[in-house]
């Protein structure tokens, strides 16, 4: 049995990433009297994953076995470790939601947390089980950190409960990491997600795909 876990940004086990942009509104001047004028520039939040990440974990698993991605080689270049940047001075969040495919949605859709196989009507539901009659797959935020700015009073990254340990993939957009903000410079950081699977003795043979979509939201 092959288990396909795809990591796109936002990430698609799959990781998809939603990108933000800096928007400068057109400066304008308003004459209040012949001797004065006002100019204003509004800079919107710019929160992004720093590349178009698309990573797939592929495993072959026998019935009755457990596995996870924590032993996979990690680097920035292969998309396994994700860089994030945001200029929101009060901080930002990384949110996750299941984005798996099904028979009607080949590329996935928001809220679907089942791993899906097009060759069988069976699925693998999300969950943290590592034994028993029902297969399961789960996610975990293994690490999150701020790389800039640094020093006294620098912002931090906090993995939210329960995602520091194996947890079910959320069916609605749920905060998995909270980053602090900075008034001096954009905050840059890293995140790493991992995935676990358990294949029950009764799981039909097939190739199953599960996806998680990640988005950045400014506070």
C-alpha distance (Angstrom), angle and dihedral (degrees) to the residues before:
residue distance angle dihedral
X1 . . .
X2 3.79 . .
X3 3.76 121.2 .
X4 3.80 114.2 -160.0
X5 3.75 116.7 -160.7
X6 3.79 113.0 -179.7
X7 3.80 121.0 -162.0
X8 3.84 113.7 -157.7
X9 3.79 131.3 157.0
X10 3.10 111.5 -85.5
X11 3.55 52.1 41.6
X12 4.11 106.5 -102.3
X13 5.58 104.2 -144.0
X14 3.37 13.7 -153.9
X15 4.20 111.1 26.1
X16 4.16 109.2 -153.7
X17 3.79 114.7 180.0
X18 3.76 127.1 -154.2
X19 3.77 112.4 -147.7
X20 3.78 129.6 -148.1
X21 3.75 128.9 -156.6
X22 3.78 139.8 -150.8
X23 3.76 111.0 -109.6
X24 3.79 121.6 -167.0
X25 3.75 111.3 -164.1
X26 3.77 114.6 -141.2
X27 3.80 108.9 -85.7
X28 3.75 112.9 -120.5
X29 3.77 136.6 -168.6
X30 3.75 125.6 -144.5
X31 3.81 121.2 -166.8
X32 3.78 110.8 -139.7
X33 3.79 92.5 172.6
X34 3.81 134.8 -15.5
X35 3.82 91.7 -86.6
X36 3.84 103.3 49.2
X37 3.80 142.1 46.0
X38 3.80 137.1 178.5
X39 3.80 127.7 -136.7
X40 3.79 124.1 -171.0
X41 3.81 134.8 -174.9
X42 3.80 120.7 -172.2
X43 3.83 116.8 -157.7
X44 3.79 113.4 -162.8
X45 3.80 126.4 -149.3
X46 3.80 113.7 -76.8
X47 3.79 108.7 -162.6
X48 3.79 119.0 163.1
X49 3.74 148.2 156.1
X50 3.77 100.9 -119.4
X51 3.79 97.1 -124.3
X52 3.80 141.5 15.2
X53 3.78 97.3 -88.8
X54 3.79 119.6 -162.8
X55 3.79 115.7 162.5
X56 3.81 131.1 165.0
X57 3.80 125.9 -160.6
X58 3.81 111.3 -158.7
X59 3.80 123.1 -167.5
X60 3.80 135.4 173.7
X61 3.79 109.9 -145.8
X62 3.79 135.6 -178.4
X63 3.79 122.5 -138.7
X64 3.79 112.4 -86.4
X65 3.81 95.1 28.9
X66 3.82 136.5 119.7
X67 3.80 127.4 -150.4
X68 3.78 142.7 160.0
X69 3.79 142.5 -171.9
X70 3.80 99.4 -113.7
X71 3.81 93.9 104.5
X72 3.81 93.1 53.5
X73 3.82 116.0 115.6
X74 3.81 110.8 -99.1
X75 3.79 128.7 -147.5
X76 3.79 141.0 143.0
X77 3.79 93.2 -120.5
X78 3.79 97.0 59.7
X79 3.81 94.6 47.3
X80 3.79 94.2 -113.4
X81 3.79 91.8 117.1
X82 3.78 112.2 43.6
X83 3.80 126.2 -149.2
X84 3.80 119.8 -147.5
X85 3.81 132.8 -169.8
X86 3.80 131.3 -173.1
X87 3.81 133.7 169.0
X88 3.81 96.4 -160.2
X89 3.82 105.4 127.2
X90 3.81 93.3 -149.3
X91 3.81 95.4 49.9
X92 3.78 139.1 -104.9
X93 3.80 143.1 -113.4
X94 3.79 136.0 -132.1
X95 3.80 109.9 -141.5
X96 3.80 127.1 -165.5
X97 3.80 133.0 -159.4
X98 3.80 134.4 170.9
X99 3.79 111.3 -97.9
X100 3.80 104.2 174.4
X101 3.80 124.4 151.3
X102 3.79 126.6 -115.8
X103 3.80 136.8 179.0
X104 3.81 92.3 -72.3
X105 3.83 98.6 37.6
X106 3.79 112.3 48.3
X107 3.80 95.3 -179.3
X108 3.80 96.9 38.9
X109 3.78 138.0 -101.0
X110 3.80 137.4 -127.7
X111 3.78 114.1 -84.6
X112 3.80 100.2 19.6
X113 3.80 107.9 126.1
X114 3.83 99.9 170.1
X115 3.78 121.9 103.2
X116 3.80 105.1 -125.6
X117 3.79 134.8 -150.2
X118 3.83 119.4 -165.0
X119 3.82 90.2 -156.1
X120 3.80 96.9 59.5
X121 3.78 137.0 32.9
X122 3.81 89.6 -128.6
X123 3.81 123.8 100.7
X124 3.79 135.9 -168.4
X125 3.81 108.8 -124.4
X126 3.77 122.6 -146.9
X127 3.77 116.8 -99.2
X128 3.78 143.1 114.7
X129 3.81 100.0 -107.1
X130 3.80 117.0 133.1
X131 3.80 96.1 -178.9
X132 3.79 140.6 22.9
X133 3.78 137.7 65.0
X134 3.83 98.8 -49.9
X135 3.80 126.7 67.9
X136 3.80 118.3 -133.2
X137 3.78 143.8 -176.8
X138 3.79 128.3 -158.7
X139 3.79 142.8 -179.5
X140 3.80 136.1 -136.3
X141 3.79 135.8 -173.8
X142 3.77 98.8 -132.5
X143 3.79 97.1 -175.9
X144 3.79 142.3 -0.4
X145 3.79 127.3 175.8
X146 3.80 144.5 161.8
X147 3.81 113.9 -119.4
X148 3.82 97.4 179.3
X149 2.96 138.8 65.5
X150 3.79 99.8 28.1
X151 3.78 136.2 -179.6
X152 3.79 134.3 57.8
X153 3.79 112.4 -4.2
X154 3.80 93.8 9.6
X155 3.83 115.8 155.2
X156 3.78 120.9 -101.4
X157 3.80 137.3 -147.2
X158 3.80 118.6 -125.5
X159 3.80 123.5 -166.0
X160 3.78 108.3 -139.4
X161 3.81 125.0 -127.0
X162 3.02 126.1 -67.3
X163 3.80 97.0 12.5
X164 3.81 97.4 78.1
X165 3.82 84.8 76.3
X166 3.81 130.5 36.3
X167 3.79 108.2 -59.6
X168 3.78 139.3 167.9
X169 3.79 116.2 -88.9
X170 3.84 106.2 -103.9
X171 3.80 119.6 -114.5
X172 3.81 92.1 -150.8
X173 3.81 129.6 41.7
X174 3.81 104.3 -75.8
X175 3.81 130.2 179.0
X176 3.80 111.0 -111.3
X177 3.84 99.4 167.1
X178 3.80 131.1 26.2
X179 3.81 117.3 -158.7
X180 3.78 123.6 -165.4
X181 3.80 122.3 -128.1
X182 3.78 136.4 -124.2
X183 3.80 133.6 -147.3
X184 3.81 92.7 -157.5
X185 3.82 104.1 54.4
X186 3.80 142.8 -11.1
X187 3.79 113.0 -74.3
X188 3.80 115.5 -116.0
X189 3.77 123.3 -167.0
X190 3.79 149.4 149.5
X191 3.78 136.3 -118.3
X192 3.78 133.5 -171.5
X193 3.79 125.4 -167.1
X194 3.81 127.3 -166.5
X195 3.79 133.7 -167.2
X196 3.80 135.1 -147.7
X197 3.79 131.6 -161.1
X198 3.80 135.9 -169.1
X199 3.82 119.7 -167.2
X200 3.79 115.1 -157.4
X201 3.80 123.3 -143.5
X202 3.80 90.4 -108.5
X203 3.83 99.2 48.8
X204 3.84 110.2 123.5
X205 3.81 116.4 -119.4
X206 3.79 114.0 -100.1
X207 3.79 145.5 106.0
X208 3.80 111.4 -80.1
X209 3.80 125.1 -166.0
X210 3.80 126.2 -161.0
X211 3.79 127.0 -179.0
X212 3.78 137.6 -167.2
X213 3.81 121.7 -164.4
X214 3.80 120.2 -151.4
X215 3.79 126.2 -162.7
X216 3.81 134.6 -178.3
X217 3.80 117.6 -129.5
X218 3.80 123.1 -173.8
X219 3.81 116.2 -134.9
